[in-house]
Amino acid sequence: MSEALRLRCVFAFLMSLVMTLLMSAWVTWLNIGLQADFLPRWRHAFFAAWPVAFCAVMLFAPRVQQISRTIVARTTRPAPACPVCSPGAPAGTGAAACSCPR
């Protein structure tokens, strides 16, 4: 198994585990409240939902990451021009005198 595939599987395992634990607890609590049979019902909801969540993360995570990259790239503003090293800077200044991170 390649490193990339192993990373994808571990990520899907952990992400689905955390999200399913939280969401199944939340929805179970909303439906029945904190009653005596809360833990058995939560466990049942968790084990019913986890395989679906794992498959969903495996299938959709790469596409969601790609969409996220596109959104971030489109909404990222360019850094303002440095007054020292920009092309319109006064004579005697220049890139050598600039300490900006470029």
N, CA and C atoms as an extended XYZ file, in Angstrom:
306
Properties=species:S:1:pos:R:3:atomname:S:1:resname:S:1:resid:I:1 pbc="F F F"
N         0.847       -1.165        0.000 N   MET     1
C         0.000        0.000        0.000 CA  MET     1
C         0.899        1.237        0.000 C   MET     1
N         0.596        2.176       -0.865 N   SER     2
C         1.413        3.382       -0.967 CA  SER     2
C         1.208        4.277        0.255 C   SER     2
N         2.158        5.170        0.458 N   GLU     3
C         2.079        6.109        1.580 CA  GLU     3
C         0.845        7.002        1.466 C   GLU     3
N         0.538        7.455        0.246 N   ALA     4
C        -0.620        8.336        0.033 CA  ALA     4
C        -1.923        7.614        0.352 C   ALA     4
N        -2.035        6.366       -0.081 N   LEU     5
C        -3.258        5.602        0.191 CA  LEU     5
C        -3.385        5.294        1.681 C   LEU     5
N        -2.267        4.983        2.312 N   ARG     6
C        -2.297        4.703        3.752 CA  ARG     6
C        -2.712        5.957        4.526 C   ARG     6
N        -2.187        7.108        4.139 N   LEU     7
C        -2.568        8.365        4.771 CA  LEU     7
C        -4.052        8.649        4.572 C   LEU     7
N        -4.540        8.409        3.367 N   ARG     8
C        -5.961        8.631        3.075 CA  ARG     8
C        -6.849        7.726        3.926 C   ARG     8
N        -6.456        6.469        4.108 N   CYS     9
C        -7.230        5.530        4.922 CA  CYS     9
C        -7.216        5.922        6.396 C   CYS     9
N        -6.054        6.304        6.907 N   VAL    10
C        -5.959        6.716        8.312 CA  VAL    10
C        -6.774        7.984        8.537 C   VAL    10
N        -6.681        8.937        7.626 N   PHE    11
C        -7.466       10.159        7.737 CA  PHE    11
C        -8.957        9.842        7.739 C   PHE    11
N        -9.402        9.009        6.808 N   ALA    12
C       -10.820        8.650        6.726 CA  ALA    12
C       -11.271        7.941        8.000 C   ALA    12
N       -10.435        7.050        8.520 N   PHE    13
C       -10.757        6.335        9.751 CA  PHE    13
C       -10.949        7.309       10.910 C   PHE    13
N        -9.978        8.196       11.108 N   LEU    14
C       -10.039        9.124       12.234 CA  LEU    14
C       -11.138       10.164       12.075 C   LEU    14
N       -11.271       10.727       10.879 N   MET    15
C       -12.296       11.744       10.654 CA  MET    15
C       -13.695       11.158       10.833 C   MET    15
N       -13.922        9.984       10.280 N   SER    16
C       -15.243        9.363       10.426 CA  SER    16
C       -15.501        8.957       11.871 C   SER    16
N       -14.478        8.509       12.572 N   LEU    17
C       -14.626        8.134       13.980 CA  LEU    17
C       -15.066        9.338       14.814 C   LEU    17
N       -14.332       10.438       14.689 N   VAL    18
C       -14.641       11.627       15.485 CA  VAL    18
C       -16.007       12.191       15.129 C   VAL    18
N       -16.271       12.360       13.849 N   MET    19
C       -17.551       12.942       13.444 CA  MET    19
C       -18.732       12.051       13.819 C   MET    19
N       -18.584       10.747       13.668 N   THR    20
C       -19.681        9.847       14.004 CA  THR    20
C       -19.916        9.801       15.509 C   THR    20
N       -18.836        9.799       16.290 N   LEU    21
C       -19.010        9.840       17.751 CA  LEU    21
C       -19.776       11.092       18.170 C   LEU    21
N       -19.354       12.237       17.666 N   LEU    22
C       -19.996       13.488       18.045 CA  LEU    22
C       -21.439       13.584       17.542 C   LEU    22
N       -21.636       13.289       16.278 N   MET    23
C       -22.968       13.458       15.699 CA  MET    23
C       -23.970       12.423       16.211 C   MET    23
N       -23.540       11.191       16.391 N   SER    24
C       -24.478       10.187       16.913 CA  SER    24
C       -24.849       10.508       18.357 C   SER    24
N       -23.893       10.998       19.150 N   ALA    25
C       -24.208       11.407       20.523 CA  ALA    25
C       -25.182       12.583       20.526 C   ALA    25
N       -24.922       13.556       19.672 N   TRP    26
C       -25.764       14.744       19.611 CA  TRP    26
C       -27.198       14.404       19.192 C   TRP    26
N       -27.334       13.638       18.130 N   VAL    27
C       -28.666       13.312       17.624 CA  VAL    27
C       -29.404       12.385       18.592 C   VAL    27
N       -28.692       11.457       19.204 N   THR    28
C       -29.329       10.586       20.194 CA  THR    28
C       -29.811       11.416       21.375 C   THR    28
N       -28.987       12.355       21.837 N   TRP    29
C       -29.381       13.211       22.949 CA  TRP    29
C       -30.582       14.082       22.573 C   TRP    29
N       -30.603       14.624       21.350 N   LEU    30
C       -31.744       15.429       20.913 CA  LEU    30
C       -33.026       14.603       20.859 C   LEU    30
N       -32.900       13.351       20.428 N   ASN    31
C       -34.089       12.509       20.273 CA  ASN    31
C       -34.649       11.983       21.588 C   ASN    31
N       -33.795       11.523       22.487 N   ILE    32
C       -34.315       10.881       23.709 CA  ILE    32
C       -33.895       11.580       24.990 C   ILE    32
N       -32.969       12.523       24.918 N   GLY    33
C       -32.474       13.167       26.130 CA  GLY    33
C       -31.510       12.242       26.859 C   GLY    33
N       -31.128       12.661       28.046 N   LEU    34
C       -30.185       11.883       28.831 CA  LEU    34
C       -30.972       10.912       29.719 C   LEU    34
N       -31.311        9.762       29.160 N   GLN    35
C       -32.091        8.754       29.869 CA  GLN    35
C       -31.207        7.571       30.223 C   GLN    35
N       -31.786        6.630       30.937 N   ALA    36
C       -31.037        5.454       31.388 CA  ALA    36
C       -30.482        4.639       30.219 C   ALA    36
N       -31.210        4.590       29.115 N   ASP    37
C       -30.756        3.789       27.967 CA  ASP    37
C       -30.006        4.619       26.925 C   ASP    37
N       -29.493        5.776       27.311 N   PHE    38
C       -28.785        6.637       26.373 CA  PHE    38
C       -27.562        5.942       25.772 C   PHE    38
N       -26.695        5.371       26.620 N   LEU    39
C       -25.450        4.766       26.109 CA  LEU    39
C       -25.697        3.603       25.146 C   LEU    39
N       -26.598        2.667       25.446 N   PRO    40
C       -26.846        1.610       24.457 CA  PRO    40
C       -27.399        2.139       23.133 C   PRO    40
N       -28.269        3.133       23.215 N   ARG    41
C       -28.820        3.705       21.965 CA  ARG    41
C       -27.734        4.469       21.187 C   ARG    41
N       -26.894        5.177       21.923 N   TRP    42
C       -25.801        5.898       21.279 CA  TRP    42
C       -24.857        4.912       20.606 C   TRP    42
N       -24.503        3.851       21.289 N   ARG    43
C       -23.615        2.832       20.717 CA  ARG    43
C       -24.219        2.242       19.453 C   ARG    43
N       -25.520        1.944       19.490 N   HIS    44
C       -26.184        1.393       18.307 CA  HIS    44
C       -26.139        2.392       17.145 C   HIS    44
N       -26.444        3.666       17.441 N   ALA    45
C       -26.425        4.693       16.390 CA  ALA    45
C       -25.013        4.860       15.822 C   ALA    45
N       -24.016        4.834       16.703 N   PHE    46
C       -22.634        4.989       16.257 CA  PHE    46
C       -22.227        3.860       15.320 C   PHE    46
N       -22.468        2.607       15.727 N   PHE    47
C       -22.046        1.477       14.895 CA  PHE    47
C       -22.850        1.361       13.605 C   PHE    47
N       -24.056        1.908       13.593 N   ALA    48
C       -24.833        1.930       12.350 CA  ALA    48
C       -24.308        2.996       11.392 C   ALA    48
N       -23.829        4.109       11.937 N   ALA    49
C       -23.429        5.239       11.098 CA  ALA    49
C       -21.963        5.222       10.690 C   ALA    49
N       -21.094        4.618       11.492 N   TRP    50
C       -19.665        4.718       11.225 CA  TRP    50
C       -19.244        4.155        9.869 C   TRP    50
N       -19.706        2.975        9.458 N   PRO    51
C       -19.291        2.485        8.133 CA  PRO    51
C       -19.696        3.426        7.001 C   PRO    51
N       -20.870        4.025        7.127 N   VAL    52
C       -21.328        4.961        6.098 CA  VAL    52
C       -20.443        6.200        6.095 C   VAL    52
N       -20.114        6.703        7.280 N   ALA    53
C       -19.255        7.886        7.371 CA  ALA    53
C       -17.861        7.600        6.815 C   ALA    53
N       -17.310        6.436        7.120 N   PHE    54
C       -15.993        6.074        6.607 CA  PHE    54
C       -16.001        6.043        5.079 C   PHE    54
N       -16.992        5.405        4.500 N   CYS    55
C       -17.085        5.339        3.031 CA  CYS    55
C       -17.270        6.728        2.431 C   CYS    55
N       -18.074        7.555        3.088 N   ALA    56
C       -18.303        8.908        2.579 CA  ALA    56
C       -17.010        9.718        2.584 C   ALA    56
N       -16.230        9.614        3.658 N   VAL    57
C       -14.961       10.346        3.712 CA  VAL    57
C       -14.003        9.810        2.651 C   VAL    57
N       -13.923        8.510        2.497 N   MET    58
C       -13.044        7.935        1.469 CA  MET    58
C       -13.430        8.406        0.077 C   MET    58
N       -14.719        8.488       -0.182 N   LEU    59
C       -15.181        8.868       -1.518 CA  LEU    59
C       -15.107       10.366       -1.776 C   LEU    59
N       -15.508       11.169       -0.798 N   PHE    60
C       -15.703       12.587       -1.056 CA  PHE    60
C       -14.565       13.492       -0.603 C   PHE    60
N       -13.693       13.051        0.279 N   ALA    61
C       -12.637       13.928        0.799 CA  ALA    61
C       -11.728       14.492       -0.297 C   ALA    61
N       -11.272       13.696       -1.261 N   PRO    62
C       -10.397       14.285       -2.291 CA  PRO    62
C       -11.083       15.397       -3.085 C   PRO    62
N       -12.334       15.211       -3.430 N   ARG    63
C       -13.062       16.227       -4.198 CA  ARG    63
C       -13.315       17.472       -3.340 C   ARG    63
N       -13.655       17.275       -2.076 N   VAL    64
C       -13.883       18.403       -1.177 CA  VAL    64
C       -12.586       19.184       -0.970 C   VAL    64
N       -11.459       18.493       -0.862 N   GLN    65
C       -10.172       19.186       -0.745 CA  GLN    65
C        -9.895       20.004       -2.001 C   GLN    65
N       -10.202       19.450       -3.154 N   GLN    66
C        -9.985       20.168       -4.416 CA  GLN    66
C       -10.872       21.415       -4.483 C   GLN    66
N       -12.126       21.290       -4.089 N   ILE    67
C       -13.039       22.436       -4.074 CA  ILE    67
C       -12.543       23.481       -3.078 C   ILE    67
N       -12.060       23.036       -1.919 N   SER    68
C       -11.539       23.954       -0.905 CA  SER    68
C       -10.338       24.718       -1.436 C   SER    68
N        -9.431       24.031       -2.114 N   ARG    69
C        -8.264       24.701       -2.702 CA  ARG    69
C        -8.685       25.764       -3.708 C   ARG    69
N        -9.677       25.441       -4.526 N   THR    70
C       -10.167       26.379       -5.532 CA  THR    70
C       -10.766       27.613       -4.866 C   THR    70
N       -11.577       27.414       -3.830 N   ILE    71
C       -12.193       28.543       -3.132 CA  ILE    71
C       -11.132       29.420       -2.490 C   ILE    71
N       -10.177       28.810       -1.823 N   VAL    72
C        -9.127       29.586       -1.161 CA  VAL    72
C        -8.288       30.337       -2.190 C   VAL    72
N        -7.973       29.699       -3.301 N   ALA    73
C        -7.175       30.368       -4.340 CA  ALA    73
C        -7.922       31.557       -4.932 C   ALA    73
N        -9.226       31.437       -5.077 N   ARG    74
C       -10.000       32.537       -5.664 CA  ARG    74
C       -10.229       33.672       -4.683 C   ARG    74
N       -10.209       33.372       -3.399 N   THR    75
C       -10.492       34.416       -2.413 CA  THR    75
C        -9.236       34.996       -1.772 C   THR    75
N        -8.067       34.471       -2.113 N   THR    76
C        -6.825       34.992       -1.556 CA  THR    76
C        -6.450       36.274       -2.270 C   THR    76
N        -6.219       37.302       -1.468 N   ARG    77
C        -5.833       38.591       -2.045 CA  ARG    77
C        -4.320       38.648       -2.126 C   ARG    77
N        -3.803       39.246       -3.176 N   PRO    78
C        -2.346       39.388       -3.255 CA  PRO    78
C        -1.850       40.350       -2.170 C   PRO    78
N        -0.646       40.114       -1.723 N   ALA    79
C        -0.042       40.987       -0.717 CA  ALA    79
C         0.181       42.363       -1.320 C   ALA    79
N         0.054       43.411       -0.514 N   PRO    80
C         0.312       44.754       -1.055 CA  PRO    80
C         1.778       44.898       -1.464 C   PRO    80
N         1.994       45.724       -2.458 N   ALA    81
C         3.354       45.928       -2.964 CA  ALA    81
C         4.204       46.596       -1.899 C   ALA    81
N         5.439       46.163       -1.823 N   CYS    82
C         6.394       46.749       -0.881 CA  CYS    82
C         6.869       48.083       -1.455 C   CYS    82
N         6.820       49.166       -0.657 N   PRO    83
C         7.244       50.468       -1.181 CA  PRO    83
C         8.743       50.553       -1.450 C   PRO    83
N         9.526       49.627       -0.901 N   VAL    84
C        10.971       49.685       -1.090 CA  VAL    84
C        11.399       48.908       -2.327 C   VAL    84
N        10.883       47.706       -2.508 N   CYS    85
C        11.382       46.877       -3.603 CA  CYS    85
C        10.443       46.821       -4.807 C   CYS    85
N         9.336       47.551       -4.778 N   SER    86
C         8.432       47.535       -5.928 CA  SER    86
C         9.042       48.326       -7.082 C   SER    86
N         8.594       48.082       -8.312 N   PRO    87
C         9.193       48.753       -9.466 CA  PRO    87
C         9.109       50.276       -9.418 C   PRO    87
N         8.114       50.832       -8.740 N   GLY    88
C         7.968       52.287       -8.699 CA  GLY    88
C         8.665       52.929       -7.513 C   GLY    88
N         9.560       52.214       -6.850 N   ALA    89
C        10.237       52.745       -5.660 CA  ALA    89
C        11.200       53.860       -6.047 C   ALA    89
N        11.440       54.814       -5.133 N   PRO    90
C        12.379       55.920       -5.430 CA  PRO    90
C        13.784       55.408       -5.726 C   PRO    90
N        14.550       56.184       -6.454 N   ALA    91
C        15.923       55.808       -6.791 CA  ALA    91
C        16.751       55.675       -5.521 C   ALA    91
N        17.695       54.776       -5.533 N   GLY    92
C        18.561       54.554       -4.392 CA  GLY    92
C        18.041       53.459       -3.485 C   GLY    92
N        16.794       53.077       -3.666 N   THR    93
C        16.239       51.949       -2.914 CA  THR    93
C        16.230       50.762       -3.856 C   THR    93
N        15.805       49.671       -3.412 N   GLY    94
C        15.725       48.494       -4.284 CA  GLY    94
C        15.625       47.237       -3.474 C   GLY    94
N        15.661       46.113       -4.152 N   ALA    95
C        15.485       44.828       -3.494 CA  ALA    95
C        16.554       44.565       -2.448 C   ALA    95
N        17.750       45.101       -2.643 N   ALA    96
C        18.833       44.860       -1.682 CA  ALA    96
C        18.534       45.544       -0.350 C   ALA    96
N        17.830       46.676       -0.355 N   ALA    97
C        17.538       47.406        0.871 CA  ALA    97
C        16.257       46.933        1.536 C   ALA    97
N        15.556       46.068        0.901 N   CYS    98
C        14.227       45.639        1.384 CA  CYS    98
C        14.349       44.469        2.359 C   CYS    98
N        13.494       44.500        3.383 N   SER    99
C        13.466       43.386        4.333 CA  SER    99
C        12.100       42.693        4.313 C   SER    99
N        11.299       42.927        3.293 N   CYS   100
C         9.981       42.276        3.232 CA  CYS   100
C        10.139       40.798        2.907 C   CYS   100
N         9.164       39.959        3.248 N   PRO   101
C         9.308       38.513        3.017 CA  PRO   101
C         9.152       38.087        1.568 C   PRO   101
N         8.841       38.999        0.669 N   ARG   102
C         8.661       38.733       -0.760 CA  ARG   102
C         8.042       37.407       -0.975 C   ARG   102
